[in-house]
Amino acid sequence: MSIADGLDASLVEVVERLRELVAETLPDAVEEQDVTSGLIGYTYKPGTYKHLIAGIVPHRGHVNLMLANGAELVDLDPAGLLAGTGTRARHIRFVTAADVARPGVRELLAEAARRTPRP
C-alpha cells in the first residue's frame, strides 16, 4: 500500500517528482511513508514527527509539499508559494509535475531543512 494508490496518473507523477526533489535537496533526510496519515514524511529522526522537515501530502486534485516550519519562511518567499495559516507549518500546492520546477521551491525546502534541529 502506498499513499499514491488511487491517484490520477498526473498526480502520481507530481508525487514522484517531489520525492526526487526532496532526495536531491535533503540527502541526509529519511523518507517515511505514513499511510494512515496519508503522507510521505522527511525527517532527521525516523519514527517521530519531532524532527520532521517536510511532507508530501496528496489530495484529490493536487499535491501539497508541507514544510513543518514553513511559517518561519514566509519572509523568504517573494513568489508567494507558501500557503496556509498554521502557527508552524505552511505548504506549497502542486497541480502538475512542471510545478515542481517553479523558482523558489527548492530554496524554501533547503531553508526548511537548515532550520530543522537534528537529534
Order of alpha helices (4+ residues) and beta strands (2+ residues): alpha-beta-beta-beta-beta-beta-alpha
